Amino acid sequence: MITYYWPPAGGPGVQRLVKWVHHLPEYGWEPLVLTVEHGDYPAIDPGLAREIPQNLKVFYTKTVEPFGLYKRMTGKGKEDEIPTYVLSRNENESLSQKFSRWIRANFFIPDARMGWNFFLKRAGRRIILREKPDLILSSSPPHSLQIGAGKLARLFRLPWIVDLRDPWTEAFWEKDLNRTALAESLNRHFERQALNKATAVITVSPGLVDMFKQKAENRYHVIHNGFTRLNGPPKASSHFTILYAGTLSKFQDPCPLLEALRQLPDKVLKIMKLRFIGKVYDAHRTHIEHTSPVPVTFEPYMPHDRMMEEARSVAVLLKIQAQSGYSDKSIGAKMYDYLAMRKPILVIGGKGGVIESMVVGTESGGVYSEQDVAGIADFLTRWIRVFEKEQVISLPVGESLKQYETSENVRKLSEIMFKVAHRG
């Protein structure tokens, strides 16, 4: 299993892979992990290491990346974290930031982690010769690692499963990179090469399967990130708290929520709070701070186990879809944590897409277009009435959730792996 992000890195992508290595031995697999030592991570979560089996073999390599230079050019400290969307345009970016973003977009293709490929291939050859694995599974982003993984698969004639947790050329941050035509063409070439050469491709939603199918014929499968049911009851609270967990990027607009809140009566607003856990785009944060009719708190990335515990007392979970050409095809990794929390989920954007199928199909909340401010306000009003009676909100656990649980998705992954490796 080849991955750049691995504990102590945090985030849903890491959680996906940690769950896999934890459960795959139950189906007869012995995972091996090839990753980076001292990578440049947008989030840190040391607690995820506790979920890794003690006997798991993890191989670490060096890497060379341009982010140290980027930090020096933009005045950031050595220890400053760089969010995954850092190279999107900022309203007040300096000349050095613009230049750094252009260099990254047109010289580091597909992404700025491409320097790892040399070390990945060198270590991969040694591991394959010594451990003799049945297949290679490479998980991205960063998508550049698929180039090195593919070369190893072809060199040793091993089956190769490509795991794409996000779109490649259509990713919402790509449209702001200002690539040249040559750079865009090369990026599309690397994407098509991975899709064509892989023995099988897995991704996180049916919508993304449809997107990739239009580019190359292959065996495509959906493996959801999955969730594990929480133990213990929800906690009562004196405030109706709306929680947004995860990154809120430039392309996710909080304005429809703020407009809906302003439609609510003053007596209701007095018991409400808005809470953000994770990185929030600076302009959005400023706008929210100045215009929100309810108290707002902003907190940095929080370890996964602590965040899940904090969510026991919230009333509603907020998900804002990125404004992109594939918003109807995307679910978002944080949604699986939301399903586990069993709180009503308010989704803004993605109406009529795969996220609505998930939320409505599991009776977990509602999905509204960015223009449906009245519908958003009505959703909040209905759950405020429940909160005023019970002081706690909790949704039932239905059979429709099973398809999204970790155990079910690791079982499906194991079946794909057996077929690919001709082991069953």
Order of alpha helices (4+ residues) and beta strands (2+ residues): beta-alpha-beta-beta-alpha-alpha-alpha-beta-alpha-beta-alpha-beta-alpha-beta-beta-alpha-alpha-beta-alpha-beta-alpha-beta-alpha-beta-alpha-beta-alpha-alpha
